[in-house]
Amino acid sequence: MSSKKDLKREYKESARPMGVFQIRNLTNDKIFIGSSVNLDGIFNRHRFALNAGSHQSKELQVDWNASGADNFAFEILEELEPRVGLDTKKEL
């Protein structure tokens, strides 16, 4: 059985899904496009900011407030596979 320390280390060393994503308004098809080296983390960050009313995109925030969270889809457009020597931030 793995210790907490081992599990923590394994988590930190594991590759996160990275790539290009969109947040799509299902009522008017407006989209917000972004990229990240941690797609799960960026989705959480955007949801948190939108729910808190403090998202960097004021237009997206207005639509979120008007339409509600259920009318938005968080979608991965393309995942980038990690490779040795790849400058991930440049690629994204």
N, C-alpha and C positions, 0 to 999 in steps of 0.2 A: 504494500500500500504506500502510495506517495505521500510525503509530508507536505504541509502547506507551503513550505519554502520551495520544494521541488515543483509543485503545481504553479506557483507564482513565476518561477523562472521559465518553465515551459510556456506559459502564457505570453510572457514578454518576448520570448524567442520565436514564437509562432508568427507566420506571415499573415498579415491582415489583407482582406480583399481591397484592392485599390483600382481606381479607374475614373471614368466619367459618368456622371449621374444627372438626372433631372427631377425636378419637383413639378408635377403637372397638375394644373387646376382642371378638374374633370367637368366643370360647368362651362368654362369658356376656352379651354385648351391652351391657355397661356402657360409658358414653361419658364422655369429658372434652371439654368444649366451650370454645373460646376464640376470640379474634379478634386480628388483627395487620395492620399496614400492610406486612408483608413475609411472605407465607405460606411461601415457600421457606425463608427464614431461621428462622422459628419452628418449622417441622417439624424442621429440623436441630438447633435448640436443644433441643427436647423429646427427640428421639432420643438426643442426646449425654447429657443429664441422666439419662434412663432407663437407658442403657447403663452410666453411671458410678455408678448407684445413688443419685443425689442429686436426684431430681425433687421439685418442690414439693408435689405431691399424693402423700401417703404411700400412699393407697389404690391409686392407679394404679401406683405403684412396686411394691407388693406383688403386684398382678396381673401386672405385666410380669415380675417375677422368677419367679413361679410358672408362667406360661404361655409365656413366651419371645416374642421380637420378632416371630416369624413369625405369631403369633396376634393381631396388631394391625393395623388399617388407619388410615392418615392420610388423611382425606377433607376436601375443600373443600365446605362447605355452601352458601356464597354468596360470590361475588366482588363487590367494590365497584369500580365504574368511577371513575377520577379525574375530577373536574370542577372548573372554576375556581370558587373561593369555597366549596368543600366543606370542612367541618371533619371530616376523615376519622376522627380519633380519637373524636369525638362520635358520628358515624354508626355506627362499629363498636361 
